[in-house]
Amino acid sequence: MKLMEEKILSEGVILPGGVIKVGSFLNERIDTLMLKEVGAEIARLYKDSGATLILTIESSGIAIAVAAGMAMGLPVVFAKKSKTAKKDDDVYKALVHSFSHGKENHVTVRKEYIQAGDKVLVVDDFLTHGSALNGLIAIAEDAGAEVVGCAAAIEKGFQMGGDNLRARGYRVESLAIIDEMTETEITFR
Amino acid sequence: MKLMEEKILSEGVILPGGVIKVGSFLNERIDTLMLKEVGAEIARLYKDSGATLILTIESSGIAIAVAAGMAMGLPVVFAKKSKTAKKDDDVYKALVHSFSHGKENHVTVRKEYIQAGDKVLVVDDFLTHGSALNGLIAIAEDAGAEVVGCAAAIEKGFQMGGDNLRARGYRVESLAIIDEMTETEITFR
């Protein structure tokens, strides 16, 4: 998606360690004109997928999932994060490692919000090592639902999370894939 | 807003202590068809406000703020929560008390995302005692911005946060106001 690549080039801030900050349009501050187009593009890509539910993770996945959900007329469920494991039989659980923040989160989805038979589109803002998407896929499959695919706004191709998912047979669509990043230059796939 | 009242009556779950659970359509699970109408209604209410920015708080405010932002063509900024105070001069800070969770959060907004001269519409899912909205208003006013009003999906009128803000001169629009709640009955204003 040309617009996402242009936004990354014009507003993204490259930090040491292969980190790119997109807080001015995709994260803390959200450009809703761009977001509407992101939702429309995910809807276009997955229009024939039969998806019945969009699954994401708080907080930064919510805006993109909601934009896609509005464009597709589908409900959105977001997994909650907590530092400690919950003793709760009413939730599906996964452990998600954040490489950018260097911490682990227990993520949960209440069992009543995802059903066997659901066709789940998993959505997040960033796809790097893939830990969040892997956790959400595990939760969907625990519920007996089928994962019809994944969508991310930005994928860092060099961190392999997306290609590992593709190798496992999942459909993964990222609106911009960064294959190389130096302090001064970004190369898209 | 009739739709919000109907949703509360049909899907809300009343818990002890004046708590109403709306996780099936407004929180963990989001009904995006309803959300689109929520965004349109907030846009209608504030169409002449001159708002330039929507300010909310993670996580559960994001969906509503994004729906309103898309309907109004405005950017959304969400305040981040953390358990501990950050020593960071680049952020505006407030302390927010959650009565439903019984804990305090430090909330922050990066200074670059809100400007003196902005006209800020403050949005959240719930308005109860008003601590979150008060914190967001304080942050906006610290930045030298003007608060043109507040919008909440659901206000619990008996917890006074909304009326206290109105008494201080703020415009507060809630899509449903619960004035009384027993274990079996909900009375709207």
Interface residues (C-beta under 8 A of the other chain):
Chain A: G23 S24 E28 R29 I30 D31 T32 L33 L35 K36 E58 S59 I62 A63 V66 A67 G69 M70 G73 L74 P75 V76 V77 F78 K80 V109 R110 E112 Y113
Chain B: G23 S24 E28 R29 I30 D31 T32 L33 L35 K36 E58 S59 I62 A63 V66 A67 G69 M70 G73 L74 P75 V76 V77 F78 K80 V109 R110 E112 Y113
